[in-house]
Amino acid sequence: MKKRAMALALMLALTATAANALEVGGTNVADKADVAGQSLQLNGAGIRKKVVFDVYVASLYTSAKVGDAAAVIGATTPRRMELRMLRDVSAGTMHESFVDGLQDNISAGEMKRFAPQLDTLDKVFREVKTVAKGDVIQLDLLPGQGTKVTVRGKAYPVIAGDDFASALLSIWLGKSPVQAGLKAQLLGAR
């Protein structure tokens, strides 16, 4: 009887966990993330497509659900952008896509000002070499510190600057996001 009760409790716990997760493109996306000791909730998630290829599942975590891109970009609370790779991509291609996304959303002067941060990000991607299907890239935006990049569970030194962290979010949430439909999904649209 005791074993049955434990099995039932475990089954209910697993069912509750599965119910809280969101399935996007065959990938389970957690409904919560812990960033800098703060519990964040899933704001939204969607698939980044390039031409006809699914590249990654992007998930945005915030302290409270927000439907306004400017509010997310300018928030003074921790945020996380998580990319779950759906295909293999070279590190050079990933870095180039970040730079292209930034160029589409910030001024040339800001791009120049962020040269040291972009160099640091490039070094991270060069060390990573490639991201494979199933790999996870986490960009933790930490107010007062900057951006902590984690790839396949390995954390790299924080890239300084709240302004750079906000600029990174503009890749997905800015005036010219990498994909308008993905932006809407990250902001909670289904």
N, C-alpha and C positions, 0 to 999 in steps of 0.2 A: 504494500500500500504506500509506504514511504517513497519507494523508488518511482512509483507511478506519479505521485504528487510532484516529485522533483522533475520528472520528465515533462509533465504538463506545464510546470512553471517555466522550464527552459524553453519549451515550444512557444509559450505565450510571449516570453521575452524576445525570442528571435522574430516572431511575427510582428511585435511592436516595433522592433528595430527596422525590419524591412518596410513597414508601413511608413516610417519616418524618413526613409531614404527615397530619393527621386531617381528614377531610371531615365537616362538620357543616352540615346544611341547605343543601347546595350550595356551601358556603364552605370553602375550604382554610384550616386553622388550623395555623400553624407549630408544630413540636415543641419549639422553643427560642426564647428571647428574651434579648437583652442588656439588662440594667438596671444602671445605675451600674457598668459594667465587669465585672459578674458574669453568667455564663451561667446562665439559669434554664431549667427544663424545664417542659413543659406538664403541669400537674397534672390538668386535666380541662376539658371544654368542653361547652356545650349551648346550646339555643335558649331565649331569654326570650320567652314568649308572654303576650299581654295579650288576654283574652277569646279570640277565635279568630285573632288576628293574630300572626304572627311578627315580633318587634320587632328583636332583635339576636342575634348569636351571641356568647356570653360565654365567654372563655377565661381561666383562672387559671394563672399561672406562678409556680413556687416553686423554691427551691434544691434541694429533694428532694421526691419524691412523698409527700404527706401525705393521709391519709383522715380526719383529725380537724379539724373546723372551728375549734375553740378554739385548736388549735396553729397553724393558718394565721393566724388573726386576731392572736394574741399573739406571732407570730414576730419575732425581732430581726434578720432577714435581709431583703434586698429581695424584693418581690413585685410582680406586675403583674396587674391585672385589665384585660382588653382587651375592648372592645365593638365588634363589626363590625355596622354597621346594615343591617338587612334591609328597612327602610322609612324614609320621610321622617318626621322628628319635630321639632317646634319646640323651640328651646332652652329655652323656658319649661316645656314639658312634661317635658323631660329633667331639668331642675333640680327641678321639683316631684316627679318620681318618686324622685329621690335623697333629698329631704327626707322624703317619705312612708316610704321604706325605712328611713331613720334613725329616724324617730319610732316605727316598729314594733319597733325593736331596742335603743334606748337610752332612758334616763330623760329626763324633762322638764328636769331640772337640767343634764344633759349637753347637751341641745339648746340651752339658754340659753348654756352655756359655749362651745359651738361656733358661736355667732352670727357672730363675725368670720370664721371659716373658711367658713361657709355663704354669707356675703356675698361673699367672694372667689370662691367657686365660682359663685355667681349672676352675677358680673361676667364670668367666663370664658364662661358659656353665653350671656349677653346679647351679648357680642362675636361669638360663633360664629353667633348668630341661629337657625340651623337645622342639623340633621344630616340628611344625605340618605342614601338607600340606597347602600351601598358605603363610606361614611365610617367611619373608625376612631377610637375614643376610647380612649386608654390612660391608666390610672391607675397610675403607678409609685409604690409605697409604699417610701420611702427612710428606713431607720432613722436617727434622729438629725437628720432634716431635715423630713420630712413627705410630702406627696403632690404629685408632678409630674403635671399634667394635660396631655396632648397630644391635639389634635384636628386631624385631616387633616394630620398631620405638623408642626403648629405647636405648640411647647412654650410653656406659660405659666409664670409664676413659681410656685415651690413654695409650696404651702399648708402652713403650719407645723403641726407637732404629730404625733408618733407616735400619740397617742391618737385624733386625728381620722382618721388613716390607717386605724387598726384599726377605728374606728367605720364608716368607709366600707365596709370588707369585710363588716361585719355585714349590709349591705343584701342581699347574696347568700348569706352564710354564717351569719348570726345565728340566734337562737331563732325568729324569725318572718321567714324569708327571702322575697324577692319571689316565689319559686316553689320549693317543696320539691323537685320533680324536678330543677330546675336546680342546686340546692345539691348534691344527690347526684352529679350529673354533674361538677360542678366539683371534687368531692372524689374523682373517679376512677371512679365507678359508670358502667357502660355501659348 
